[in-house]
Amino acid sequence: MVKFSKQFEGQLVPEWKEAFVDYWQLKKDLKKIHLLNVNNNNSSTKQQNSFLSNTLLTSLKKFSLFGLQRRDHHEVIHVHKKLASSASKGDVYETELLEQFADTDAAKEFFNCLDLQLNKVNQFYKNKEREFLERGESLKKQMEILIDVKTAFNQQRDKGASSQDSKDDPSISCTLSCEESIGDRTEEEQPQDNSTDEMEKNEVAYSESPRSDEMRKSMAIKREDSKLRTMSGRVFSCQGRNFGINIPLTTPSRTFSAIGYLVWEDFVNQSSKKCNSAEGGSKLRINKAKLHRAEKMIKGAFVELYKGLGYLKTYRHLNMLAFIKILKKFDKVTGKQVLPVYLKVVESSYFNSSDKVINLGDEVEELFIKHFAEEDRRKAMKYLKPHQRKESHSVTFFIGLFTGCFIALFTGYVIMAHITGLYRRQQKTSIYMETSYPVLSMFSLLFLHFFLYGCNIFAWRKTRINYSFIFELTQTKELKYRDVFLICAASMTAVVGVMFVHLFLLVKGYSYTQVQAIPGLLLSAFLLFLICPFNVFYQSSRYRFLRVIRNIILSPLYKVVMLDFFMADQLCSQVPMLRNLEYVACYYITGSYKTQDYGYCMRAKHYRDLAYAVSFLPYYWRAMQCARRWFDEGQKSHLVNLGKYVSAMLAAGTKVAYEKERSAGWLCLVVVMSSVATMYQLYWDFVKDWGLLQMNSKNPWLRNELMLRRKIIYYISMGLNLVLRLAWLQTVLHSTFEHVDYRVTGLFLAALEVIRRGLWNFFRLENEHLNNAGHFRAVKTVPLPFHEVDEQD
């Protein structure tokens, strides 16, 4: 049977852990009382006898002639209910001991802690309930506005059906006011992302209206500065009501559309000094696509609200169980009857007696079923309560099967390569090492990285780090660590199997011209399988990966989320793999594999320049993401982070120049630029990404909150990260293993960088999770598309 403490820890909301009952601290206090009772056997025996006599008397009183339960004037405790200083804090409970315990001080300490937990739970529940109720009211207003706009849209479409061609896109032509919206902005209407702690503190909320001219001017400046970030400054009139529309610029089309609107508005403002609704106004067309985006945003907000309400119900249920369990243990240890008295107080407290969350959950279900599920409850529950995919034992079986096949094939490949002397410095093996080995090296680095990602998922789950929420993954479609291991084992089995057959054919006497197409076909097969449109072999994950790669390549134009820049950081550690991919693609696309002219891609200037550009691309993409995040959020820390990737590009550029011209001047420049970039990266790794090296921390050189119990792991990880960051020294030292080809040495060093990135991933998400937990963020805050504007504004 699973202990309640394990069950409690496994079911609580990770981001709200600090707000739950501190069950472990209460157990420690009980343990102190228990040890004191053990040391006082005689007194404990007397207490047990008195307890039996008291229970006998109380039972006789219960079964009295008149069936009345008289109040025992010798209660063990009495809980006082006091009103707090402010209404927002709610009631405060304090327990008074009416009987002597074996150790009164220990009992007082226990009940002080218990009262503190009860007051904390009530306060947190009340705050979260108020927050979700406000979100619910905002969403109800959003639904009313959406229904009105859709009704007007349908009427406009019906009117235009007779006069316009049916192929034209019907739209509502609404008057666009030149006045900027100063309508109230609730926190729910502002898009938030899972950023670090210091970024959260600098967020600007528009929840208070300006009271003076100075504040009004400052608000106008801030709105002018954020025009391009959203389309929230646009006010349109529909059915006699003025609305502002807030569509985040998450895609290139929306970004270019916003730029077009701003250009047109500037043109209108320059052409007319005064603007009125009759002459000076411009037209804002609300077409079907914009309505669909607004409806999708509101739908996502309903799903997140319902998820938050479910978390709050879990919060209430688990805390109630924790109070019952700990009170039962107290009665068992002390021999007193405290449970009936204190439990009655807990049951009547706010977090257990309030039914507003349940009522709001029912309302959300009704609205979602009516407006988003076509009155189909089962369809609505697929969005509101998605069922997690069950883990199958067949996955574990195939992991073992493919792992065994991979080990057997890899062993055979290594033996055959050793016999033929492929990996030694020999002229006769240079063709294989230049043409076929890059394919094996590329796949090895790729699936090593993927295998480490599976290890990260396993570690995140063990430490209760909510990576699904951080990456905004769909619970029904996300990859589990077993799925990742299966993909790695199956893929590497296929790769090594094909390369084994290729090498076997070469050993048997086949010429390179006859078998050289095999590695190219292997790469083509993987690329075709990645874009396969059929719903086989994790289609949703494959397409999600392709969308993330698209967002990275077009990073300045797409809004950057956690998964995007996390994946871009992974690409920064895969520069050798990308260079191998570029070379192999050049080798097969240009037809060099037919003539065995493997040096063509190195001689041709445009291909050589492309190879150098590939080395810069991951850092360039990451720098553009930092620029976009600074543009969207206005945080200067993103510009500082951008400088880190610029320094990495400069260091990479000096290395490329040094490879071309090996002179002492370029060598000194490589050392200087690489040292600066390494120090920059190490500082950002330890302080910003991992949140370590806090001077005032209770854990020396770490941080206050740690997910791992053993602190030595953090110190070892910091040392490993430092050592592996210095891999660039190989460029200067030119260290190689004796009689081993330099390409094998390069693969080994590239694998060390991939391992460093896998280590970095765990602590990066640990820090992100702790930031979310520090702000009690368990659900995503979805920006809302509409806000009503008063005519006076």
TORLO-619882 format. One line per field, with one value per residue (C-alpha): residue in one letter; x, y, z. Coordinates in steps of 0.25 Angstrom, whole numbers, plus 2048, in hexadecimal, padded with zeros to 3 digits. Layout:
BEGIN
code a;...
u X;...
v Y;...
w Z;...
This chain:
BEGIN
code m;v;k;f;s;k;q;f;e;g;q;l;v;p;e;w;k;e;a;f;v;d;y;w;q;l;k;k;d;l;k;k;i;h;l;l;n;v;n;n;n;n;s;s;t;k;q;q;n;s;f;l;s;n;t;l;l;t;s;l;k;k;f;s;l;f;g;l;q;r;r;d;h;h;e;v;i;h;v;h;k;k;l;a;s;s;a;s;k;g;d;v;y;e;t;e;l;l;e;q;f;a;d;t;d;a;a;k;e;f;f;n;c;l;d;l;q;l;n;k;v;n;q;f;y;k;n;k;e;r;e;f;l;e;r;g;e;s;l;k;k;q;m;e;i;l;i;d;v;k;t;a;f;n;q;q;r;d;k;g;a;s;s;q;d;s;k;d;d;p;s;i;s;c;t;l;s;c;e;e;s;i;g;d;r;t;e;e;e;q;p;q;d;n;s;t;d;e;m;e;k;n;e;v;a;y;s;e;s;p;r;s;d;e;m;r;k;s;m;a;i;k;r;e;d;s;k;l;r;t;m;s;g;r;v;f;s;c;q;g;r;n;f;g;i;n;i;p;l;t;t;p;s;r;t;f;s;a;i;g;y;l;v;w;e;d;f;v;n;q;s;s;k;k;c;n;s;a;e;g;g;s;k;l;r;i;n;k;a;k;l;h;r;a;e;k;m;i;k;g;a;f;v;e;l;y;k;g;l;g;y;l;k;t;y;r;h;l;n;m;l;a;f;i;k;i;l;k;k;f;d;k;v;t;g;k;q;v;l;p;v;y;l;k;v;v;e;s;s;y;f;n;s;s;d;k;v;i;n;l;g;d;e;v;e;e;l;f;i;k;h;f;a;e;e;d;r;r;k;a;m;k;y;l;k;p;h;q;r;k;e;s;h;s;v;t;f;f;i;g;l;f;t;g;c;f;i;a;l;f;t;g;y;v;i;m;a;h;i;t;g;l;y;r;r;q;q;k;t;s;i;y;m;e;t;s;y;p;v;l;s;m;f;s;l;l;f;l;h;f;f;l;y;g;c;n;i;f;a;w;r;k;t;r;i;n;y;s;f;i;f;e;l;t;q;t;k;e;l;k;y;r;d;v;f;l;i;c;a;a;s;m;t;a;v;v;g;v;m;f;v;h;l;f;l;l;v;k;g;y;s;y;t;q;v;q;a;i;p;g;l;l;l;s;a;f;l;l;f;l;i;c;p;f;n;v;f;y;q;s;s;r;y;r;f;l;r;v;i;r;n;i;i;l;s;p;l;y;k;v;v;m;l;d;f;f;m;a;d;q;l;c;s;q;v;p;m;l;r;n;l;e;y;v;a;c;y;y;i;t;g;s;y;k;t;q;d;y;g;y;c;m;r;a;k;h;y;r;d;l;a;y;a;v;s;f;l;p;y;y;w;r;a;m;q;c;a;r;r;w;f;d;e;g;q;k;s;h;l;v;n;l;g;k;y;v;s;a;m;l;a;a;g;t;k;v;a;y;e;k;e;r;s;a;g;w;l;c;l;v;v;v;m;s;s;v;a;t;m;y;q;l;y;w;d;f;v;k;d;w;g;l;l;q;m;n;s;k;n;p;w;l;r;n;e;l;m;l;r;r;k;i;i;y;y;i;s;m;g;l;n;l;v;l;r;l;a;w;l;q;t;v;l;h;s;t;f;e;h;v;d;y;r;v;t;g;l;f;l;a;a;l;e;v;i;r;r;g;l;w;n;f;f;r;l;e;n;e;h;l;n;n;a;g;h;f;r;a;v;k;t;v;p;l;p;f;h;e;v;d;e;q;d
u 800;805;808;7FF;80C;810;802;801;80E;80A;7FD;7FF;800;810;80F;806;80E;812;803;7FF;7FF;80D;80A;819;81B;80F;814;821;81A;812;81F;824;818;819;827;824;818;821;82B;820;819;813;80C;808;801;7FA;7F5;7F0;7E8;7E2;7DF;7D8;7D0;7CC;7C8;7BF;7B9;7B7;7B1;7A7;7A3;7A0;796;78F;780;77D;787;78E;79D;7A0;7AD;7B9;7BE;7CC;7CF;7DD;7DE;7D6;7D8;7D6;7D1;7D6;7D3;7DF;7E3;7DF;7D3;7DC;7E4;7D8;7D6;7E2;7E2;7E9;7E9;7E9;7ED;7E3;7EA;7F9;801;80D;815;80C;817;817;808;808;812;80A;7FD;804;809;7FB;7F4;7FE;7FC;7ED;7EE;7F7;7EE;7E2;7E9;7EF;7E2;7DB;7E5;7E4;7D5;7D4;7DE;7D7;7C9;7CF;7D4;7C6;7BF;7C9;7C6;7B7;7B8;7C2;7B7;7AC;7B5;7B9;7AA;7A7;7B2;7AF;7A0;7A4;7AD;7A2;799;7A3;7A6;797;795;7A1;79E;794;79D;7AB;7B1;7B1;7C0;7C3;7C6;7BB;7BF;7BA;7BE;7BF;7C3;7D1;7D2;7DF;7DE;7E7;7E1;7E3;7DA;7DD;7E6;7E5;7F1;7EA;7EA;7F9;801;80B;815;81D;829;833;830;836;82E;821;824;826;819;80F;801;7F6;7EC;7EC;7E6;7EF;7EA;7F3;7F8;806;802;7F8;804;80D;802;801;810;80F;804;80B;817;80F;807;80E;80E;7FF;7F3;7ED;7ED;7E3;7D4;7C9;7BA;7B0;7A1;7A2;7AD;7BC;7C6;7D5;7DC;7E8;7EE;7FC;806;80B;80C;812;805;800;80D;80C;7FD;800;80B;801;7F7;802;806;7F8;7F5;801;7FD;7EF;7F4;7FD;7F3;7E8;7EB;7DD;7D7;7C8;7C0;7BA;7C6;7D3;7D1;7D7;7D0;7D4;7CF;7CC;7CC;7CA;7D8;7D9;7CC;7D2;7DF;7D6;7CE;7DA;7E0;7D3;7D2;7E0;7DD;7D1;7D9;7E4;7DA;7D3;7E1;7E4;7D6;7D9;7E7;7E0;7D6;7E2;7E8;7DC;7DA;7E9;7EA;7DE;7E3;7F1;7EA;7E2;7EE;7F7;7EC;7EA;7F9;7F8;7ED;7F5;802;7FC;7F0;7E7;7DA;7DE;7D9;7CA;7CC;7D7;7D1;7C4;7CB;7D2;7C5;7BF;7CB;7CA;7D2;7C9;7BC;7BC;7B5;7B8;7C3;7B9;7AE;7B8;7BD;7AF;7AD;7BA;7B5;7A8;7AE;7B8;7AE;7A5;7AE;7BA;7B5;7A8;7A0;7A9;7AE;7B7;7BE;7BF;7C5;7D0;7D5;7D2;7D6;7DF;7E3;7F2;7F7;7F9;807;808;811;814;81C;825;826;82A;834;83B;83A;840;84A;84F;84F;857;861;863;864;86D;877;877;87A;885;88C;88B;890;89C;89F;89F;8A6;89C;89E;8AD;8B5;8B6;8B5;8AD;8A2;8A0;895;88C;890;88D;880;879;87E;877;86A;86C;872;866;85C;864;865;856;851;85B;854;846;84A;84F;842;83B;844;840;831;833;83B;830;825;82D;82F;821;825;819;820;813;80E;81B;81C;80C;80B;7FE;7FD;7F6;801;80E;81A;81D;82B;828;823;830;838;830;833;842;843;83B;842;850;84D;849;855;860;859;85A;868;86C;866;86D;87B;878;876;883;88B;885;88B;880;885;882;87A;871;86D;870;861;85D;861;85A;84D;84E;84E;842;83A;83B;837;82B;827;828;81E;815;807;801;7FD;808;814;811;80C;808;815;81C;814;816;825;823;81B;826;831;829;827;836;83A;830;832;831;823;81D;81B;825;820;828;828;82D;83A;83C;83D;846;84F;850;854;85F;865;863;86C;875;868;863;870;870;862;866;872;86A;85F;869;870;863;85C;867;869;877;874;874;882;888;88C;88A;893;88A;881;88E;894;888;887;878;877;883;87C;86F;877;87C;86E;868;872;86C;85D;859;85F;859;84B;84D;851;845;83C;842;83F;831;82F;835;82B;81F;822;82B;835;843;848;845;84F;859;856;857;865;869;866;86C;879;877;876;883;88A;886;88A;898;899;895;89F;8AA;8A7;8A9;8B6;8BD;8C5;8C9;8C0;8B4;8B7;8B8;8AB;8A4;8A9;8A4;896;894;898;88E;883;885;885;879;872;876;871;863;863;865;85E;853;84F;852;84F;85B;867;85D;866;85B;856;855;85B;86A;86C;85F;850;846;83D;843;83B;847;84A;859;860;86C;865;864;873;877;86E;874;882;87E;878;884;88D;885;883;892;892;896;8A4;8A5;8A5;8B2;8B9;8B6;8B6;8B3;8B3;8BE;8BB;8AD;8A7;8A4;895;893;89A;890;884;889;88A;87D;877;87C;875;868;86A;86C;85F;858;85D;859;84B;847;84C;846;838;83A;83D;831;828;82C;829;81B;819;81E;813;809;807;801;7F8;7FB;7F6;7EF;7EE;7E0;7DC;7D2;7D0;7C5;7C8;7BF;7BC;7C2;7D0
v 800;80E;817;824;82D;826;827;835;83A;832;839;847;852;854;863;865;85C;867;86A;85C;857;854;846;842;84D;849;83B;840;847;83A;832;83B;839;82A;829;830;827;81B;820;822;814;815;823;81E;811;81A;823;817;812;820;820;813;817;824;81D;814;820;827;81B;819;828;826;81B;822;821;82E;82B;838;83B;844;84D;848;853;84C;84E;84B;858;863;86A;879;880;88E;899;89D;8AC;8AD;8A6;8A0;898;891;88A;886;879;877;86B;86B;85F;85C;84F;84C;843;83B;847;853;85B;851;850;860;85F;855;85D;86A;863;85D;86B;871;867;868;877;876;86D;876;882;87B;875;882;88A;87F;87F;88E;88D;882;889;896;88E;887;895;89A;88D;88F;89D;898;88E;899;8A2;896;892;8A0;8A1;894;898;8A5;89D;893;89E;8A5;898;896;8A4;8A3;895;89B;8A7;8A1;894;889;887;894;894;89A;8A4;8AF;8BC;8C4;8D2;8D3;8DE;8E7;8E8;8DE;8D4;8D7;8CC;8C4;8B9;8AD;8A4;899;8A1;8A2;897;891;887;87E;887;889;88F;89D;89E;89C;8A7;8B1;8AE;8BA;8B8;8C1;8BE;8CD;8D8;8E5;8F0;8FC;902;8FD;8EE;8F0;8F5;8E9;8DF;8E5;8E3;8D5;8D2;8D9;8D0;8C3;8C6;8BC;8B1;8AF;8B5;8B9;8C8;8C6;8CA;8C6;8C8;8BD;8BE;8CB;8C6;8C9;8BE;8BD;8B1;8AA;8A0;89C;89D;88E;88C;893;896;89D;8A5;8AA;8AD;8B5;8BD;8C0;8C5;8CE;8D3;8D6;8DD;8E6;8EA;8ED;8F5;8FD;900;905;90D;90A;8FC;8F9;8ED;8F3;8F8;8F5;8E7;8DB;8CD;8C1;8B4;8A9;89D;88E;88B;896;890;882;887;88E;882;879;882;882;873;871;87B;872;866;86C;871;864;85E;868;865;856;859;861;855;84C;856;856;847;843;84E;848;83A;83F;846;839;830;839;83A;82B;829;834;82C;81F;825;82D;825;831;834;840;83C;83E;84C;851;84A;852;85F;85A;856;863;86B;873;86A;85E;865;86F;869;875;86D;861;86A;871;864;860;86D;86C;85E;863;86F;866;85B;865;86E;865;857;858;853;847;844;839;842;84D;844;840;84E;851;843;83D;82E;82C;821;814;80F;801;7F6;7F3;800;7FA;7ED;7F4;7FD;7F0;7E9;7F5;7F7;7E9;7EA;7F7;7F1;7E5;7ED;7F8;7ED;7E7;7F4;7F8;7EA;7EC;7FA;7F6;7EB;7F3;7FF;809;813;813;81D;816;81C;810;812;821;820;819;822;82E;829;81F;822;830;829;81F;82B;834;829;826;834;836;82A;82B;839;833;828;832;839;82C;82C;83A;837;82B;834;83F;836;830;83E;843;84D;851;851;84F;85C;863;85F;860;851;84A;83F;836;837;83A;830;828;824;816;81B;823;817;80E;819;819;80A;807;812;80F;800;804;80E;804;7F9;800;805;7F6;7F1;7FD;7F9;7EA;7ED;7F5;7EA;7DF;7E7;7F0;7FD;80B;80F;803;805;813;817;80F;819;824;81B;819;828;82A;820;826;834;82E;827;834;83B;82E;833;826;824;81B;81B;827;830;83C;83C;83C;848;84F;84E;853;85F;862;862;86B;875;874;877;882;887;896;894;88A;88D;885;87B;872;866;86F;875;868;860;86B;869;85B;85E;867;85A;853;85B;84F;847;853;854;845;846;852;84A;83D;845;84C;83E;837;843;847;839;838;82A;825;82A;828;836;839;845;84D;852;857;85E;865;873;874;867;86A;877;870;866;872;879;86C;86E;87B;878;872;87E;888;882;882;891;894;88D;896;8A2;89E;89B;8A9;8AF;8A8;8AA;8B6;8AF;8B3;8A6;8A0;8AA;8A5;897;89B;8A0;892;88C;897;894;885;889;892;886;87D;887;888;878;878;882;87B;86E;876;87D;876;882;887;893;88B;881;88C;892;884;883;891;890;882;885;891;889;87D;886;88D;87F;87A;886;885;876;876;883;885;878;86F;87A;876;87E;886;88C;88D;87F;875;86B;871;875;86F;874;873;869;85C;850;846;843;841;84E;847;845;854;856;84A;84F;85D;857;84E;85A;862;857;854;863;863;859;864;862;856;860;867;85A;851;845;838;829;821;81A;81F;827;835;834;829;833;83E;835;832;841;844;839;840;84D;845;83F;84D;852;846;849;858;854;84F;85B;865;85F;85D;86C;86F;866;86D;87A;875;86F;87D;884;878;877;86A;86E;876;884;886;894;898;89E;8A8;8B3;8BD;8CC;8D7;8E2;8EC;8E5
w 800;7FC;808;808;807;7FA;7F5;7F9;7F3;7E6;7E4;7E9;7DE;7DD;7DB;7E8;7F1;7FB;7FC;800;80E;813;816;818;823;82A;82A;830;83B;83E;83E;849;852;84F;854;861;863;861;86C;875;875;883;880;872;879;882;877;86F;87B;87D;86E;86F;87B;874;867;86F;876;869;863;86E;86D;85E;861;86C;86F;867;85C;85E;85C;868;866;86D;876;876;867;863;85A;856;849;848;83C;83A;830;828;827;819;812;807;811;816;824;82C;835;842;84B;85A;862;86E;873;876;86D;86F;869;869;861;856;855;854;849;842;843;83F;833;830;832;829;81E;81F;81E;812;80A;80D;808;7FC;7F8;7F9;7F1;7E6;7E6;7E5;7D9;7D2;7D4;7CE;7C2;7C1;7C1;7B6;7AD;7AE;7A9;79E;79A;799;791;788;786;782;778;772;771;76A;761;75D;75A;752;74A;748;742;739;734;72A;725;726;720;72A;728;72F;73E;745;750;75A;756;763;766;76B;776;776;785;78C;796;7A5;7A9;7B5;7B3;7BC;7BF;7B7;7AA;7AA;7A4;7AD;7AB;7B4;7B6;7C1;7CF;7CC;7BF;7C6;7D0;7C5;7BE;7BC;7C0;7BB;7C6;7CC;7C4;7C4;7CD;7C9;7BC;7BE;7C0;7B4;7AB;7B0;7AD;79F;79D;7A1;798;78D;78F;790;783;77B;786;785;77E;78B;788;77D;780;777;778;776;779;781;78A;78A;78B;78B;785;78A;781;785;779;77A;76B;75F;759;765;767;758;75A;767;75F;754;75E;764;757;752;760;75E;750;755;761;758;74E;758;764;76A;76A;76C;769;75D;755;75B;75F;759;757;75E;758;761;758;75B;75E;769;76F;76E;776;780;782;784;78E;796;795;79A;7A6;7AA;7A9;7B2;7BC;7BD;7BF;7CA;7D1;7D1;7D8;7E2;7E5;7E6;7F0;7F9;7F8;7FB;807;80D;80D;812;81E;821;820;829;834;834;836;841;848;847;84C;858;85B;85B;853;84B;83D;83F;845;83B;82F;831;830;823;81D;820;81B;80E;805;808;809;7FD;7F1;7E7;7E0;7DE;7D8;7CF;7CA;7C6;7BF;7B7;7B3;7AE;7A7;7A0;79C;796;78F;78B;78B;784;790;790;79E;79B;790;79B;7A5;79B;79C;7AB;7B1;7A7;7AB;7AB;7A2;7AA;7A9;7A3;7A7;798;797;7A2;79B;78E;795;79A;78C;784;78F;78D;77E;77F;788;77F;772;778;77D;770;769;773;771;762;762;76B;762;756;75D;759;765;764;75C;74F;741;73C;746;744;73A;744;74F;746;740;749;757;757;756;762;76A;767;76B;777;77C;779;781;78C;78E;78D;797;7A1;79F;7A3;7B0;7B3;7B2;7BC;7C5;7C4;7C7;7D3;7D9;7D6;7CC;7C3;7B6;7AE;7B4;7B1;7A3;7A1;79C;79A;7A5;79B;791;798;797;7A4;7A7;7A3;795;794;797;78D;782;785;786;779;771;775;772;764;762;767;760;752;755;759;74B;744;74A;748;739;739;740;736;72A;725;720;726;71A;71C;72A;72D;72B;738;742;73A;739;748;74A;740;746;754;74E;747;753;75B;752;750;750;755;764;767;770;778;76E;777;77D;76F;76B;777;775;767;76C;776;76C;763;76E;771;762;762;770;76F;769;773;781;789;794;79D;794;789;78F;797;78A;784;790;78C;77E;783;789;77B;772;76E;76B;762;75B;758;753;74A;744;742;73B;732;72F;72A;724;71B;717;71C;722;713;710;71E;71E;72D;72D;724;72F;736;72A;724;72B;72C;733;73C;740;742;74C;754;754;75A;766;768;766;773;77B;771;773;782;781;779;783;78E;786;783;792;796;78B;791;7A0;7A0;7AA;7A9;7AE;7A0;79A;7A4;7A0;791;794;799;78B;784;78C;788;779;77A;780;776;76B;770;771;762;75E;766;75F;751;756;761;766;774;773;770;77B;786;781;782;790;794;78D;792;7A0;7A1;79A;7A4;7B0;7AB;7A9;7B6;7BE;7B6;7B9;7C8;7CB;7C1;7BB;7C8;7D2;7DB;7E1;7EA;7F5;800;7FD;809;800;7FD;7EF;7EB;7ED;7F8;7F1;7EC;7E5;7E8;7F6;7F4;7F2;7ED;7E0;7DD;7E0;7D8;7CC;7CD;7CC;7C0;7B9;7BB;7B6;7AA;7A6;7A4;799;78F;794;78B;780;785;78B;77F;788;782;786;780;773;774;768;76C;768;773;77D;778;77A;788;78B;785;78E;79A;796;794;7A2;7A8;7A2;7A7;7B5;7B3;7AF;7BC;7C5;7BB;7BC;7CB;7CC;7C3;7CC;7D9;7D3;7CF;7DD;7E3;7DC;7DE;7CF;7CC;7C0;7B4;7B3;7A5;7A0;79C;78F;792;79C;79C;79C;7A1;798;7A1;7A0
